[in-house]
Amino acid sequence: RLQESGPGLVKPSETLSLTCTVSGGSVKNDYWSWIRQSPEKGLEWIGYMYSTGSANYNPSLRGRVTMSVDTSKNQFSLKMSSVTAADTAVYYCARREIESSKDQNWFDPWGQGTLVTVSS
Amino acid sequence: DIQMTQSPSSLSASVGDRVTITCRTSQRIGTYLNWYQQKPGRAPKLLISAASSLRSGVPSRFSASGSETHFILTISSLQPEDFATYYCQQCYLTPFTFGGGTKVEVK
């Protein structure tokens, strides 16, 4: 139901751009996340955004991250600027589901993931 | 950031064994903790939410408990399809953080 797409190779200092296509549901009225995984850092939450545009990013990424939602295409996107080799990872998109009564939340489902390598 | 410490980092077990994985957090998080299973080349799969709620479709041999800073995932009778890596994740405060994982291997 979630499928990541984008370049598998990005040059250092350039911008990584990924898109997640949602099928079998709507991006509207929901929270969408990006998470990455590397052998060095393990699983790392990048951020999430609501379909109306409000977002929450991991401060460790120092303002390099921007997320957006395109409701007309039922997609959401990630842009990460000034990438280095440390940004090489498998990138996952996921839905952040919230149980409204207690604010419990979790990531489900996840996309299959896409490997992004930062190299010249 | 809330630090997540899983133990052990790996374990060897046989089919039918009872397996216990521990997750400790650097600060109190109530029951805002999730467990995921990941198999090689696959995305993590949600097993348990809110510290102890088994997700739909997850076998009942999986259970979890705990609160505040100490959480446990138990597999009561390990099955061949359970050999995987398991992660805990806190959803109490951003930035959300994950444990380092526990790899369950064949003994």
Interface residues (C-beta under 8 A of the other chain):
Chain A: G42 L43 E44 W45 N56 N58 P59 S60 Y92 A94 E99 K102 Q104 N105 W106 F107 D108 P109 W110 G111 Q112 G113
Chain B: D1 T31 Y32 N34 Y36 R42 A43 P44 K45 L46 S49 A50 R55 Y87 Q89 C91 T94 P95 F96 T97 F98 G100 G101
